Each structure stands twice: as C-alpha cells, then as structure tokens.
C-alpha cells in the first residue's frame, strides 16, 4: 500500500511538472505583467517628487 501511494504521488508530481513546463511562457509573462503593474500603480513612498 505504501509503495502504491508513493507511485501515485510521483505520477501526480510528474503531471504537474509537465503542465508547468508546457505553460512556462504564459507563467513568466503573467508574473512580469503583474510586477510591472505593481510598480506602476503603487510607486515607492520615498519618492523625491512627493511634497
């Protein structure tokens, strides 16, 4: 039973890794877009242009 549980976990992890690998470009694009939007919408507080 313990061996089949590990085999099932290995199969699930393999499927997750394959799905992540196949969607790698979309993941990096989304993260970059979110980072840029965060910087543009919420600038740092210690901005010298602020009064």
C-alpha positions as CSV (number, residue, x, y, z in Angstrom):
1,X,0.0,0.0,0.0
2,X,2.8,2.4,0.9
3,X,4.5,1.8,-2.5
4,X,1.3,2.5,-4.4
5,X,0.8,5.7,-2.5
6,X,4.3,6.9,-3.5
7,X,3.8,5.8,-7.1
8,X,0.5,7.8,-7.2
9,X,2.3,10.8,-5.7
10,X,5.1,10.5,-8.2
11,X,2.6,10.3,-11.0
12,X,0.7,13.5,-9.8
13,X,4.0,15.4,-9.4
14,X,5.0,14.3,-12.9
15,X,1.8,15.6,-14.4
16,X,2.2,18.9,-12.5
17,X,5.7,19.3,-13.7
18,X,4.7,18.6,-17.3
19,X,1.8,21.1,-17.1
20,X,4.1,23.7,-15.6
21,X,6.7,23.1,-18.3
22,X,4.1,23.4,-21.1
23,X,2.8,26.7,-19.8
24,X,6.1,28.2,-18.9
25,X,5.9,31.2,-21.3
26,X,2.4,32.2,-20.0
27,X,3.5,31.9,-16.4
28,X,6.6,34.1,-16.9
29,X,4.5,36.6,-19.0
30,X,1.9,36.9,-16.3
31,X,4.4,37.3,-13.5
32,X,6.2,40.0,-15.4
33,X,3.0,41.8,-16.2
34,X,1.9,41.7,-12.6
35,X,5.3,43.0,-11.4
36,X,5.2,45.9,-13.9
37,X,1.6,46.8,-12.9
38,X,2.5,46.7,-9.3
39,X,5.4,49.1,-9.8
40,X,3.4,51.5,-11.9
41,X,0.3,51.5,-9.8
42,X,2.0,51.5,-6.4
43,X,5.2,53.6,-6.6
44,X,7.6,53.7,-3.7
45,X,6.7,56.0,-0.8
46,X,10.1,57.7,-0.6
47,X,9.7,59.4,-4.0
48,X,11.6,62.7,-4.0
49,X,8.8,64.3,-6.2
50,X,6.3,64.0,-3.4
51,X,5.7,67.0,-1.2
